[in-house]
Amino acid sequence: MSEELEIKESATEKLQKLLKVGGRTLNHYPLLLESALIVKEAAAVANGEIGALETQKARAIESACKALRSNLKKLNCPINIVRSLGAPLNLAVSDLICQEAAKAGIAVTFEDVMKNQAEADVTATVKMLTVSRAIDPLLMEGTWFVGVLREKAREFKTIVKTSRANLRDGLPVSLGDEFEAYAVAMEDSLKRLAEEKRRWRVSALGLGEAGTGLGSSRAFQEKANEALEAISGLVIEEPVNAIAALGGAHNLVLAHAYVEAVALVLWRTAHDLGLMCSGPRGGIREIAFPAVAPGSSIMPGKVNPTVAELAMLVADNVLSNRWASTMGTHSGWLGAAPASSVPLKAFMDSTDLLTRTLRIFGTKVVQGITAFPDRCLAQAQSSLALVHALDYFVDALTRSRVVEIAQDKKESILEAAKALKVLPDEVLEDILDPKHLMDRKAVEEMLKRHADILS
């Protein structure tokens, strides 16, 4: 091994000691290491093609990068993640490449690995790759989760229940339609995240330290981006503005906002379903969770919503990462990119947490949810909001009188309307049947049946 490599290894060890804060290191973020190796591999391909590196050295670096990427779990980069972007990551990955190439008997120096590159353009490109590739698993698991919700929406389509606004009784709706609403909200958030992902394909390779291209070449930039596209599978674009491409810290904040939207939909879904399964007797109890976490012997019939609570706590964690991401972009001076790795760490943490939680919540809870149709119907029938079905047939004073009787005598709207004889009993039974009010089609069909009264 060369003397120069030994010096760089000593420098890496020095960084490890200097930045030893907390237990989270680059070893915990293989996605970031893989992105850095992809960038180095693309640079080596380009340097070999333009003759900036000897063919043997260029191929040795390429081979080393491929070998290291195939064994990410065994890599050892114990540099603290909080301050890893820039020189620390560049140095650590370059050292790994040099060591791997040395195993094949080829001496590769740090300068060989860094040929035609600067810390700024490498860091910006690594960040781009990491964000883009971190989004992919979340989109995949999110799409699967939408499918799980839609399966339940179809299963519960014919079950009528009362809607609720701030826990107040409302008009009849389909339980399946509520599940479909959760699916649509998640799907919409995922579509927006997918649109954001398409913005993360701008490569900064070849821009140099300040965006002027000094220390690199146009030929390297073109070849490196071609190689980067081939290795990563992304459609790579050149930046509109070089200086902005090297910084662009605000883009991470924006990208994280779309991840937060997914987290908020997950939180709302888990929270609502938890309330809907409250009970077993004193709660809403429209649905039941599978007994993943049954209660204690002193509370028979209780099923703890542990996994739903986990989903909400993960969403809370993602939302708290917003501040880490936002504050991290404050670091750096003038044109320099932020020194903090926290925004990128927060993004990787958020996407990883959500990706795994969607699968767990979908598998252990949503797929096993059962409904109580009779209880749902009984609650829908008892809602005072049913009086609005009479809006088409009687005046406001009559409606008010129906509600007063229902409240005073603790009766249903149907019973009170029958007592007042506002319409024939058989007509009232049809008009005030929650099943005939659960969606637009049912309402329109009910109104057609009684068009003679309306006219």
C-alpha positions as CSV (number, residue, x, y, z in Angstrom):
1,M,0.0,0.0,0.0
2,S,1.3,3.4,-0.9
3,E,2.7,5.9,1.6
4,E,0.1,8.4,0.4
5,L,-2.7,6.0,1.2
6,E,-1.3,5.4,4.7
7,I,-1.4,9.2,5.2
8,K,-5.0,9.3,4.1
9,E,-6.0,6.5,6.4
10,S,-4.4,8.3,9.3
11,A,-6.5,11.4,8.3
12,T,-9.6,9.2,8.2
13,E,-8.9,7.9,11.7
14,K,-8.3,11.4,12.8
15,L,-11.8,12.4,11.5
16,Q,-13.4,9.5,13.2
17,K,-12.0,10.6,16.5
18,L,-12.7,14.3,15.9
19,L,-16.3,13.7,14.8
20,K,-17.1,11.0,17.4
21,V,-20.5,12.3,18.7
22,G,-23.3,9.8,19.2
23,G,-23.7,6.3,17.8
24,R,-25.1,7.0,14.4
25,T,-22.4,6.8,11.7
26,L,-22.1,6.3,8.0
27,N,-22.4,2.6,8.7
28,H,-26.1,3.1,9.5
29,Y,-26.8,4.8,6.2
30,P,-25.8,2.4,3.4
31,L,-27.9,4.3,0.9
32,L,-25.6,7.3,1.3
33,L,-22.5,5.2,0.9
34,E,-23.9,3.5,-2.1
35,S,-24.7,6.9,-3.7
36,A,-21.2,8.1,-3.1
37,L,-19.8,4.9,-4.7
38,I,-22.0,5.3,-7.7
39,V,-20.6,8.9,-8.2
40,K,-17.0,7.6,-7.9
41,E,-17.7,4.8,-10.3
42,A,-19.2,7.2,-12.9
43,A,-16.2,9.6,-12.5
44,A,-13.7,6.7,-13.0
45,V,-15.5,5.6,-16.2
46,A,-15.4,9.2,-17.5
47,N,-11.7,9.7,-16.6
48,G,-10.8,6.5,-18.3
49,E,-12.7,7.4,-21.5
50,I,-11.2,10.9,-21.8
51,G,-7.7,9.6,-21.0
52,A,-7.4,11.5,-17.7
53,L,-6.6,8.2,-15.9
54,E,-4.6,5.2,-17.1
55,T,-7.0,2.5,-18.2
56,Q,-5.8,0.1,-15.6
57,K,-6.4,2.6,-12.8
58,A,-9.8,3.6,-14.1
59,R,-11.0,0.0,-14.3
60,A,-9.5,-0.7,-10.9
61,I,-11.6,2.1,-9.4
62,E,-14.7,0.9,-11.3
63,S,-14.2,-2.6,-10.1
64,A,-13.6,-1.5,-6.5
65,C,-16.8,0.6,-6.5
66,K,-18.8,-2.3,-7.8
67,A,-17.3,-4.7,-5.2
68,L,-18.0,-2.3,-2.4
69,R,-21.6,-1.7,-3.5
70,S,-22.3,-5.4,-3.6
71,N,-21.1,-5.7,0.1
72,L,-22.5,-2.5,1.7
73,K,-23.4,-4.2,5.0
74,K,-19.8,-5.1,5.6
75,L,-18.3,-1.7,4.9
76,N,-16.8,0.1,7.9
77,C,-17.1,3.9,7.9
78,P,-17.5,4.9,11.6
79,I,-17.7,8.6,10.8
80,N,-20.5,10.4,12.6
81,I,-23.4,11.0,10.2
82,V,-24.2,14.5,11.5
83,R,-21.0,16.0,9.9
84,S,-20.3,13.5,7.2
85,L,-21.1,15.4,3.9
86,G,-18.2,17.0,2.1
87,A,-14.7,16.1,3.0
88,P,-15.4,13.4,5.6
89,L,-17.6,11.3,3.2
90,N,-15.3,12.0,0.3
91,L,-12.3,10.9,2.2
92,A,-13.8,7.8,3.8
93,V,-15.2,6.5,0.5
94,S,-12.0,7.3,-1.4
95,D,-10.0,5.4,1.2
96,L,-12.3,2.4,0.9
97,I,-11.9,2.4,-2.9
98,C,-8.1,2.6,-2.6
99,Q,-8.0,-0.3,-0.2
100,E,-10.3,-2.4,-2.4
101,A,-8.2,-1.7,-5.4
102,A,-5.1,-2.6,-3.5
103,K,-6.5,-6.1,-2.9
104,A,-6.2,-6.6,-6.7
105,G,-2.6,-5.5,-6.6
106,I,-3.3,-2.1,-8.2
107,A,-2.0,1.1,-6.4
108,V,-4.7,3.8,-6.6
109,T,-4.2,7.1,-4.8
110,F,-6.7,9.5,-3.4
111,E,-5.9,11.9,-6.3
112,D,-6.7,9.2,-8.8
113,V,-10.1,8.7,-7.2
114,M,-10.8,12.4,-7.1
115,K,-9.6,13.2,-10.6
116,N,-11.7,16.0,-12.2
117,Q,-13.8,16.3,-9.1
118,A,-14.2,18.7,-6.2
119,E,-15.8,18.2,-2.8
120,A,-18.7,20.5,-3.8
121,D,-19.8,18.9,-7.0
122,V,-19.4,15.4,-5.6
123,T,-21.4,16.2,-2.5
124,A,-24.2,17.8,-4.5
125,T,-24.5,14.8,-6.8
126,V,-24.3,12.3,-4.0
127,K,-27.1,14.2,-2.2
128,M,-29.2,14.2,-5.4
129,L,-28.8,10.4,-5.9
130,T,-29.5,9.7,-2.2
131,V,-32.8,11.7,-2.1
132,S,-34.0,10.2,-5.4
133,R,-33.3,6.7,-4.4
134,A,-34.6,7.1,-0.8
135,I,-38.0,8.1,-2.3
136,D,-38.4,4.9,-4.4
137,P,-39.1,2.4,-1.5
138,L,-41.6,4.8,0.1
139,L,-43.5,5.1,-3.2
140,M,-43.5,1.3,-3.6
141,E,-44.8,0.6,-0.1
142,G,-47.2,3.5,-0.2
143,T,-48.7,2.2,-3.4
144,W,-49.1,-1.2,-1.8
145,F,-50.7,0.4,1.3
146,V,-53.2,2.2,-1.0
147,G,-54.1,-1.2,-2.4
148,V,-54.7,-2.6,1.0
149,L,-57.1,0.3,1.9
150,R,-58.9,-0.2,-1.4
151,E,-59.5,-3.9,-0.7
152,K,-61.2,-2.9,2.6
153,A,-63.1,-0.2,0.8
154,R,-64.6,-2.9,-1.5
155,E,-65.3,-5.2,1.4
156,F,-67.1,-2.6,3.4
157,K,-68.9,-0.8,0.5
158,T,-72.4,-1.8,1.5
159,I,-72.0,-1.2,5.2
160,V,-73.8,2.0,6.2
161,K,-72.7,4.1,9.2
162,T,-73.0,7.6,10.5
163,S,-70.4,10.2,9.4
164,R,-68.8,12.3,12.1
165,A,-67.4,15.8,12.2
166,N,-65.3,16.5,15.3
167,L,-66.9,13.4,16.9
168,R,-70.5,14.7,16.3
169,D,-73.0,12.5,14.6
170,G,-73.5,13.2,10.9
171,L,-75.3,11.9,7.9
172,P,-75.2,8.3,6.7
173,V,-72.1,7.2,4.6
174,S,-70.6,4.0,3.5
175,L,-67.9,2.6,5.6
176,G,-66.2,1.5,2.4
177,D,-66.3,5.0,1.1
178,E,-64.4,6.2,4.2
179,F,-61.7,3.7,3.5
180,E,-61.6,4.8,-0.1
181,A,-61.2,8.4,1.1
182,Y,-58.1,7.3,3.1
183,A,-56.8,5.6,0.0
184,V,-57.3,8.6,-2.2
185,A,-55.6,10.9,0.3
186,M,-52.5,8.6,0.5
187,E,-52.5,8.2,-3.3
188,D,-52.6,11.9,-3.8
189,S,-49.7,12.5,-1.4
190,L,-47.6,9.8,-3.2
191,K,-48.3,11.3,-6.6
192,R,-47.0,14.6,-5.4
193,L,-43.9,12.9,-3.9
194,A,-43.3,11.1,-7.2
195,E,-43.5,14.5,-9.0
196,E,-40.9,15.8,-6.5
197,K,-38.6,12.8,-7.2
198,R,-38.5,13.8,-10.9
199,R,-36.8,17.1,-9.8
200,W,-33.9,15.1,-8.2
201,R,-31.9,14.2,-11.3
202,V,-29.6,17.2,-11.8
203,S,-25.9,16.2,-11.7
204,A,-23.3,18.7,-10.5
205,L,-20.3,16.6,-11.6
206,G,-17.8,18.6,-13.5
207,L,-18.9,22.0,-12.0
208,G,-15.8,22.2,-9.7
209,E,-15.7,23.8,-6.3
210,A,-17.4,27.1,-7.2
211,G,-19.4,26.2,-10.3
212,T,-16.9,27.5,-12.8
213,G,-15.6,24.1,-13.9
214,L,-12.1,24.9,-12.8
215,G,-10.2,21.7,-12.1
216,S,-12.4,19.7,-14.4
217,S,-13.4,19.7,-18.1
218,R,-16.4,19.8,-20.3
219,A,-15.5,16.4,-21.7
220,F,-15.4,14.9,-18.2
221,Q,-18.8,16.4,-17.3
222,E,-20.5,14.9,-20.4
223,K,-18.9,11.5,-20.0
224,A,-19.5,11.4,-16.2
225,N,-23.1,12.2,-16.6
226,E,-23.6,9.6,-19.2
227,A,-22.0,7.0,-16.9
228,L,-24.0,8.2,-14.0
229,E,-27.2,7.8,-16.0
230,A,-26.2,4.3,-17.0
231,I,-25.3,3.2,-13.5
232,S,-28.1,4.8,-11.5
233,G,-30.9,4.3,-14.1
234,L,-31.9,8.0,-13.7
235,V,-32.4,10.4,-16.5
236,I,-29.7,12.9,-15.6
237,E,-30.0,16.6,-16.4
238,E,-27.5,19.4,-16.3
239,P,-28.1,22.3,-14.0
240,V,-29.7,25.6,-15.1
241,N,-27.4,27.5,-12.7
242,A,-24.1,26.0,-11.6
243,I,-23.9,27.9,-8.3
244,A,-27.5,27.0,-7.3
245,A,-26.8,23.3,-8.2
246,L,-23.9,23.2,-5.7
247,G,-26.0,24.6,-2.9
248,G,-29.8,24.1,-3.3
249,A,-30.3,23.4,0.4
250,H,-33.9,24.6,0.2
251,N,-34.7,21.7,-2.1
252,L,-34.2,19.2,0.7
253,V,-36.7,21.1,2.8
254,L,-39.2,21.1,0.0
255,A,-38.7,17.4,-0.7
256,H,-39.1,16.6,3.0
257,A,-42.4,18.5,3.0
258,Y,-43.8,16.0,0.5
259,V,-42.7,13.2,2.8
260,E,-44.4,14.9,5.7
261,A,-47.6,15.0,3.7
262,V,-47.5,11.1,3.5
263,A,-46.8,11.0,7.2
264,L,-49.8,13.2,7.9
265,V,-52.1,11.0,5.9
266,L,-50.8,8.0,7.7
267,W,-51.3,9.7,11.1
268,R,-54.9,10.7,10.2
269,T,-55.7,7.2,9.0
270,A,-54.3,5.4,12.0
271,H,-55.9,7.9,14.4
272,D,-59.3,7.7,12.8
273,L,-59.3,3.9,12.6
274,G,-58.2,3.8,16.3
275,L,-61.2,5.8,17.3
276,M,-63.6,3.8,15.1
277,C,-62.5,0.6,16.8
278,S,-62.8,2.0,20.4
279,G,-64.6,-0.2,22.8
280,P,-65.4,-3.1,23.1
281,R,-68.7,-1.8,24.4
282,G,-68.4,1.8,25.5
283,G,-66.8,3.2,22.4
284,I,-67.7,3.8,18.7
285,R,-66.9,0.2,17.8
286,E,-67.7,0.3,14.1
287,I,-64.7,-1.9,13.4
288,A,-62.3,-4.1,15.3
289,F,-58.6,-4.4,14.9
290,P,-57.0,-7.9,14.8
291,A,-55.7,-9.0,18.2
292,V,-52.1,-8.2,17.6
293,A,-51.8,-6.7,21.1
294,P,-54.7,-8.1,23.3
295,G,-55.4,-6.4,26.6
296,S,-54.9,-7.7,30.1
297,S,-57.1,-10.1,32.0
298,I,-58.7,-7.3,34.0
299,M,-60.0,-5.7,30.8
300,P,-61.7,-8.6,28.9
301,G,-62.3,-8.0,25.2
302,K,-59.8,-5.2,25.0
303,V,-57.4,-5.0,22.0
304,N,-54.7,-2.4,22.3
305,P,-54.2,-0.3,19.2
306,T,-50.4,-0.6,19.6
307,V,-49.5,-0.7,15.9
308,A,-51.9,2.2,15.1
309,E,-50.2,4.1,17.9
310,L,-46.8,3.2,16.4
311,A,-47.9,4.6,13.0
312,M,-48.9,7.9,14.7
313,L,-45.6,8.1,16.6
314,V,-43.6,7.5,13.5
315,A,-45.5,10.3,11.8
316,D,-44.7,12.5,14.7
317,N,-41.0,11.6,14.3
318,V,-41.2,12.6,10.6
319,L,-42.8,15.9,11.5
320,S,-40.1,16.6,14.1
321,N,-37.5,15.9,11.4
322,R,-38.8,18.9,9.6
323,W,-37.1,21.2,12.1
324,A,-33.8,19.3,11.9
325,S,-34.0,19.6,8.1
326,T,-34.9,23.3,8.2
327,M,-32.3,24.3,10.8
328,G,-29.6,22.3,9.1
329,T,-29.9,24.4,6.0
330,H,-28.8,27.5,8.0
331,S,-25.2,26.2,8.2
332,G,-22.6,27.3,5.6
333,W,-21.4,30.8,4.7
334,L,-22.1,32.8,1.6
335,G,-21.9,30.5,-1.5
336,A,-20.9,27.4,0.5
337,A,-23.3,24.5,0.7
338,P,-24.5,23.7,4.3
339,A,-21.9,22.0,6.4
340,S,-24.6,20.0,8.2
341,S,-25.5,16.5,7.1
342,V,-28.6,16.6,9.3
343,P,-31.1,17.6,6.5
344,L,-30.1,14.6,4.4
345,K,-30.0,12.4,7.5
346,A,-33.5,13.6,8.4
347,F,-34.7,12.8,4.9
348,M,-33.3,9.3,4.9
349,D,-34.7,8.6,8.4
350,S,-38.1,9.9,7.5
351,T,-38.4,7.9,4.3
352,D,-37.1,4.7,5.9
353,L,-39.4,5.0,8.9
354,L,-42.4,5.6,6.8
355,T,-41.5,2.8,4.3
356,R,-41.3,0.2,7.1
357,T,-44.3,1.5,9.0
358,L,-46.7,1.4,6.1
359,R,-45.9,-2.3,5.5
360,I,-46.3,-3.1,9.3
361,F,-49.5,-1.1,9.7
362,G,-51.0,-2.5,6.5
363,T,-50.1,-6.1,7.3
364,K,-50.8,-6.3,11.0
365,V,-53.8,-4.0,11.2
366,V,-55.6,-2.9,8.1
367,Q,-55.7,-6.3,6.4
368,G,-57.2,-7.8,9.5
369,I,-59.9,-5.2,10.2
370,T,-63.4,-6.5,10.6
371,A,-66.6,-4.5,10.7
372,F,-69.8,-4.6,12.8
373,P,-72.6,-3.8,10.2
374,D,-75.5,-4.0,12.7
375,R,-73.8,-1.6,15.1
376,C,-72.9,0.8,12.3
377,L,-76.5,0.8,11.0
378,A,-78.0,1.3,14.5
379,Q,-75.8,4.4,15.1
380,A,-76.7,5.8,11.6
381,Q,-80.4,5.3,12.4
382,S,-80.1,7.1,15.7
383,S,-78.4,10.2,14.3
384,L,-80.5,13.4,14.5
385,A,-78.8,14.6,11.3
386,L,-81.2,12.3,9.4
387,V,-83.7,15.1,9.7
388,H,-82.0,16.7,6.7
389,A,-83.5,14.0,4.5
390,L,-86.8,15.7,5.1
391,D,-85.5,19.0,3.7
392,Y,-87.0,18.1,0.3
393,F,-90.4,17.3,1.6
394,V,-91.4,19.5,4.6
395,D,-90.8,23.1,5.8
396,A,-88.2,24.2,8.3
397,L,-90.7,24.6,11.1
398,T,-91.8,21.0,10.7
399,R,-88.2,19.8,10.7
400,S,-87.5,21.7,13.9
401,R,-90.5,20.1,15.5
402,V,-89.4,16.6,14.5
403,V,-85.9,17.2,16.1
404,E,-87.5,18.6,19.3
405,I,-89.6,15.5,19.8
406,A,-86.7,13.2,19.0
407,Q,-84.5,14.9,21.6
408,D,-87.2,15.2,24.3
409,K,-88.4,11.6,24.0
410,K,-85.0,10.2,23.1
411,E,-86.4,8.7,19.9
412,S,-85.0,8.4,16.4
413,I,-85.9,10.9,13.7
414,L,-88.0,8.3,12.0
415,E,-90.0,7.6,15.2
416,A,-90.5,11.4,15.8
417,A,-91.6,12.0,12.2
418,K,-94.1,9.1,12.4
419,A,-95.5,10.6,15.6
420,L,-96.1,13.9,13.9
421,K,-97.4,12.2,10.8
422,V,-95.5,14.6,8.5
423,L,-95.7,12.0,5.7
424,P,-97.1,8.5,5.3
425,D,-95.2,5.9,7.4
426,E,-94.1,3.9,4.4
427,V,-92.8,7.0,2.8
428,L,-90.9,8.1,5.9
429,E,-89.4,4.6,6.3
430,D,-88.0,4.9,2.7
431,I,-86.8,8.5,3.0
432,L,-85.2,8.0,6.4
433,D,-83.6,4.7,5.7
434,P,-79.8,5.3,6.1
435,K,-79.1,2.9,3.2
436,H,-81.0,5.2,0.9
437,L,-78.9,8.2,2.0
438,M,-75.3,6.7,2.0
439,D,-74.2,8.1,-1.3
440,R,-75.3,10.4,-4.2
441,K,-76.7,7.5,-6.3
442,A,-78.8,6.2,-3.4
443,V,-80.2,9.7,-2.6
444,E,-81.0,10.4,-6.3
445,E,-82.9,7.1,-6.6
446,M,-84.8,7.8,-3.4
447,L,-85.9,11.2,-4.7
448,K,-87.1,9.7,-8.0
449,R,-89.3,7.3,-6.1
450,H,-91.0,10.2,-4.4
451,A,-91.0,12.7,-7.3
452,D,-94.8,13.0,-6.9
453,I,-94.4,14.4,-3.4
454,L,-91.7,16.8,-4.5
455,S,-93.8,18.2,-7.3
